[in-house]
Amino acid sequence: MSSTKAALRERIKHIRASLSPGERQRQSSRIHDLLLGELDGENPVMIYVSKPPEVITTGIIDSLLRRGTGVVVPIIQTADCSLRLSYLRDLSALSVSTFSVPEPIGNEIPASPESIGVVVVPMIAYDRSGHRLGYGAGYYDRFLSSSCNMKKIGIAFSCQEIDHVPADENDVRMDVIITEEGVLNV
C-alpha cells in the first residue's frame, strides 16, 4: 500500500503545484472564510503553519489572533516522529524550520493537547469518506490517534480530492473537510 500512497502523493502534489499563486491565494481566502465559521467559539485552536504550495494559513492564524482565540501550532520532532505544541501569539515569532515549515523555534510557549478541542490538519489528498493522505511520515496520525477527543478539520484545495484514499488501521479520518467549494461533514 505504501507504493500506492507514494504514487498518489506525487500525482496530487503535482496537481496542487500547478495552481497559480493567484489561484492559490483566492482559493485559500475562500477556505479561510469557511474555516473561520467552523472555528467560531473554539478556543484554543490548533492549526498548522503553511508552506507553499499548501492552503495558506497565515491569514487564518492572523484572524484567530485578532479575535482573541488562542492559537496552537505544531513543532516537528524528527527524533521520535512526533509533534510538540506551542502557543503562537504573533506570526513574527515564526522561522523556517524542519521540512521548511515555519515554527516558533526559540519563541515556544508550551501547550497541552488536552486543552485543544479542534485541530486543523494539512492534506495532500482526501476523499469524501474523510480519509486523508498526508506527507507520509505519520506525524499527524500518531498525534491524532492519541488525542481522539479533538474535532479534526482537514483543509485542501478541491483539486486534491480523489475517489478513494487507501487507508489502513493507523490512518485517522477527518471529521470535516473544507475546500474552496464548501464544507464536507463526514
C-alpha positions in Angstrom: 0.0 0.0 0.0 2.9 2.4 0.7 3.9 2.4 -3.0 0.3 3.2 -4.0 0.2 6.1 -1.4 3.6 7.4 -2.6 2.4 7.4 -6.3 -0.9 9.2 -5.3 1.1 11.7 -3.2 3.3 12.6 -6.1 0.4 12.9 -8.5 -1.6 15.1 -6.3 1.4 17.2 -5.3 2.0 17.9 -9.0 -1.7 18.9 -9.5 -1.6 21.2 -6.4 1.6 22.8 -7.5 0.0 23.6 -10.9 -2.2 26.2 -9.2 -1.0 29.7 -9.9 -0.1 31.9 -7.0 -3.3 33.9 -7.7 -5.5 30.8 -7.7 -3.9 29.6 -4.5 -4.5 32.9 -2.8 -8.1 33.2 -4.0 -8.9 29.6 -3.0 -7.1 30.0 0.3 -9.2 33.1 1.0 -12.4 31.2 0.4 -11.2 28.3 2.7 -10.2 31.0 5.3 -13.8 32.3 5.4 -15.4 28.9 5.6 -12.9 27.7 8.3 -13.4 30.7 10.5 -17.2 29.9 10.6 -16.4 26.3 11.7 -14.0 27.6 14.4 -16.4 30.1 15.8 -16.4 29.7 19.6 -13.5 27.3 19.7 -10.6 28.2 21.9 -7.8 27.3 21.6 -7.4 26.1 18.0 -4.5 24.0 16.8 -3.5 24.8 13.2 -0.5 24.1 11.1 1.5 27.0 9.6 1.5 26.5 5.8 4.4 26.4 3.4 4.0 26.7 -0.4 2.0 25.3 -2.2 -0.3 24.4 0.7 -3.6 26.2 1.6 -2.3 29.4 3.0 -3.0 29.5 6.8 -1.3 32.7 7.9 -4.4 34.8 7.2 -6.5 32.3 9.2 -4.0 32.4 12.1 -3.9 36.2 12.0 -7.7 36.4 12.1 -7.9 34.0 15.0 -5.3 36.0 16.9 -7.1 39.3 16.2 -10.4 37.9 17.6 -8.6 36.7 20.8 -8.6 33.0 20.0 -5.6 31.0 21.4 -3.6 29.6 18.5 -1.5 26.5 19.0 0.9 25.3 16.3 2.8 22.1 15.9 6.6 21.8 16.1 8.0 18.8 14.2 10.2 16.5 16.3 12.1 14.3 13.8 13.9 12.2 16.5 10.7 10.4 17.5 8.3 11.5 14.6 6.1 13.4 17.0 4.6 16.9 17.3 5.4 19.2 20.1 2.8 22.0 20.7 3.3 25.7 21.2 1.0 28.7 21.5 1.7 31.3 18.9 1.0 34.9 19.9 2.5 36.6 16.8 3.3 35.5 13.3 6.7 37.3 13.6 7.8 34.6 16.1 7.9 32.0 13.2 11.1 31.0 11.4 11.6 28.3 8.7 12.5 25.1 10.4 12.1 21.3 9.8 10.9 20.4 6.3 10.7 24.1 5.5 7.8 24.5 7.9 7.6 27.8 9.8 7.7 27.1 13.5 8.1 29.3 16.7 11.6 27.8 17.5 13.2 29.9 20.2 9.8 31.5 21.0 7.9 28.5 22.3 5.1 28.7 24.7 4.3 25.1 25.6 0.7 23.9 25.0 -1.1 20.8 26.2 -3.1 18.6 23.8 -5.8 18.1 26.5 -6.7 21.8 26.2 -7.4 21.7 22.5 -10.9 20.9 21.1 -10.2 21.3 17.4 -7.2 20.8 15.1 -6.8 22.0 11.5 -4.8 19.4 9.5 -2.9 19.7 6.2 -3.7 17.2 3.5 -2.0 16.1 0.3 -5.2 14.3 -0.8 -8.6 13.4 0.6 -11.7 11.5 -0.2 -15.4 12.1 0.7 -15.2 9.5 3.5 -12.9 11.7 5.5 -9.7 9.8 4.7 -6.6 12.0 4.2 -3.2 11.4 2.6 -0.5 13.3 4.4 3.2 13.7 3.7 3.9 10.1 4.6 5.8 10.2 7.9 2.7 9.8 10.1 3.2 12.7 12.4 -0.4 13.8 12.4 -1.8 10.3 12.5 0.2 9.4 15.6 -0.7 12.7 17.3 -4.4 12.4 16.4 -4.7 8.8 17.5 -3.5 9.8 20.9 -5.8 12.9 21.0 -9.1 11.4 20.0 -11.4 14.0 21.5 -10.3 16.7 19.1 -12.5 17.7 16.2 -10.4 17.1 13.1 -10.7 19.5 10.2 -8.7 18.9 7.1 -8.2 21.7 4.6 -7.2 21.4 1.0 -7.9 22.7 -2.5 -10.7 20.8 -4.3 -8.2 19.7 -6.9 -6.7 17.4 -4.2 -9.8 15.3 -4.0 -9.6 11.7 -5.1 -12.1 8.9 -5.3 -10.5 6.7 -2.6 -7.6 7.2 -0.3 -6.0 3.9 0.6 -6.3 3.8 4.4 -5.1 1.4 7.0 -5.6 1.0 10.7 -3.1 3.8 11.5 -4.8 6.4 9.4 -7.1 8.8 11.3 -10.2 10.1 9.5 -11.2 13.8 9.4 -14.5 14.9 10.9 -14.8 17.8 8.5 -13.1 18.7 5.2 -13.0 22.2 3.9 -12.1 23.3 0.4 -12.9 26.5 -1.6 -16.0 24.7 -2.8 -17.5 24.2 0.7 -17.7 22.3 3.9 -18.0 18.5 3.9 -19.1 16.9 7.2 -18.1 13.2 7.2 
